[in-house]
Each structure stands twice: as C-alpha cells, then as structure tokens.
Amino acid sequence: MPLLAEFGLTVVQFELLSAILKLDNQATPKQLANELLVTKGNITGLLGRLKDKGMIGFEQNPTDGRTYWCFVTPTMLPTVKSAGRAAKAFVREQLAVFDDEAIDKTTQWMKQMTHQLQHMNPKAIATPFLTDAEPCNAASQTDTSPNE
C-alpha cells in the first residue's frame, strides 16, 4: 500500500507491528501467528528482521521463562501510531460511498469470517481426501515468510 510506504513500512510490517500493539505490546510469536492467521515460522523470521531494523525488541516473559514477548521499540511507536491513524483515514475515505448499514453488516460478516478461520481444523478437512494422495514433505521443508 503506497500510503504505508510514506511511513517507511510495508503492509506486512505494519500488520505485524499493529498486532503487537493490539496485544498490549507484550505479544508472543504464537499469539502473533494466531492473530495474523499465519504459522509461527512465518512470524519468527519476520520478527528477527524487524528486530535487526530496530523496529521491535524482545524481553523474556517474567511469568514463563520459556517464552519471550515482542514489543514495538519506543522510537518506532510514534511511526506505527501515525501510520495507523493514516490507514484508518484511508479506509474511512474508501468506505465513504457506503451507508452505515452496509458497513455494519460487512463488519459483522468479516468478524464472523475471522472467527471461523481461527477455529477451523485443516487436518480434519484434509483427512478424507488423503486416501487418494501421497503426502509430501514440501510444506514442512519450505516454511517461507510473507514478503516484507
């Protein structure tokens, strides 16, 4: 989205940084993967790259030493918040041609779809179709991150 480029961000970076903030700036990689509907492997690589760029930091979870929290760095926080306000203004302008009822109905459908996606069981769906297929290991060998 060209709008986010004005803030030096890609859509993927913005979505991840926004998800961290949505989770009170104390998000585990697993929580982020669930929030963004991607694998933890996708998140891990992206988190490392964002840390290298100084956009996020990590701290150990004080209640569970096996996990760590991700947080948006103080220097990056104003940029993410400004980009968020600009993105909301952009969406408002896009939706200006629709009445409130249409927007409310679409919002309700989107929430239902997100809930459904978060609670689906891909293995249960695939199992009946596996009788005619030979599973390959390609998916587990190539866990690629989304484009930044």
N, C-alpha and C positions, 0 to 999 in steps of 0.2 A: 504494500500500500504506500503510494508516494507520500501520503500525509505523515506516516511514521518515519520515513526517510528524512524528513525535515528535522527530526529529533535524533537522527543517527541510529535508528533502530529498524530492525526487520520485524515483520509480523510475528515470526516465531519467537524472537527475543522478547518482544512486547507482551505476547501472550504468557510466556513463562514468568517474566518479571511481575506482571499483573496477578498471576496465580499465587506467587509468593506473597504479595501484599494482601490478597484476599484471604490467605491463610495466616493472617496476623504477623507476617514477616518472620514466621518460625515454621517453615514448611519442610517436611522430609521429602526425599526424592519419591518415595512411594505415594505420598499424598499428592504430590505434583502430577505424577503419572495418572493417578485416578482422576484428578481434577481436569486434566487435559485430554483424557481418553487415549493415552499412548502407553507404550511399555516403559518400564523403569530404565531399560537400556537406552531408549531414546533420550530420556531425561538426563541420565548420568553423563553422557558425552557433552550434551549442551551445557549442563551446569559447569563442567570443567572449563569449557571455552568462555563462558560468561565470567567465571572467576578469574581466568587469565586476563580478561579485558578490564577487570576491576569493577564489574557491574554488580557482582554478588560476593558474599562471603559465606563461610561455614563456621558453625560453632557446635560443639558437642552438646547433645541433649542431656541436661543435668539429671533427668529422671531415668534415662536409659542410655548408658554409656556405649551401647552398640550402635546407636543411630546418631545422626547429626542433623542440624537444622540449617536451612539455607535462608539467607536474608539479603535484601537489597541494600547495597552499601549507602551510607549517608550521602556520599557525593552523587550517587545515581538517583536517589529518591526523588529530588525535585524534577528531574527529567522525566521519570516514569509517571509521576503525578500530572505533570503538564501534558505529556503525550496522551494520558488517559482522558483528561478534560477535552483535548482537541479531538480525540477519537469519538467521544460522546457527542460533541458538537457536530462532527461529520455525520454520524448516524442520525442525529436529530434532523439534519438538513435532508438526508436521504429519505427519511420517513415523513417529511412534511407534507407529501402529497396524499398520505393516508389519514383517515379519521381515527379517533381514539379507539373505537370499537374494533376496527380491523387490527390495529396494533396490539390491543389487549388480547384478542383471540390468537394472533400469531405468537405472542409471547407465551401464552398458555401452552400452545402446541409445542413450541421449542423446549419449554421446561419438561413437558411430558416425554419428548423425544430424547432429551439428555438423560433423564431418569431411566428410561428404557435401555439406552445404550450402556449406562453404568451398571445395570443389573442383568445384562444378558450373559449367557454362558456359551461362549463359542464352541467349546468342546462338545457340549450336549447337542448343539446344532450340527456339527460336522460328523459326529459318530455314525449316524445312519448312512452317510454317504461314503464312509471309509471302506465299506465291504468291497467295492469295485476299484479302489485306488490303492496304490502303493505309496505310503507316506515317504516324503523325502526329508532330509535334514537341512535343506537350504535355509529355511526360516530361522532356525536356531543358530546357523553359522554366519548369517549376514544380518545382524541387528543394526540397521542403519539409522542415523539420526536424521530428523527432518532438516531441510535447508534452513540455514540461518538467513 
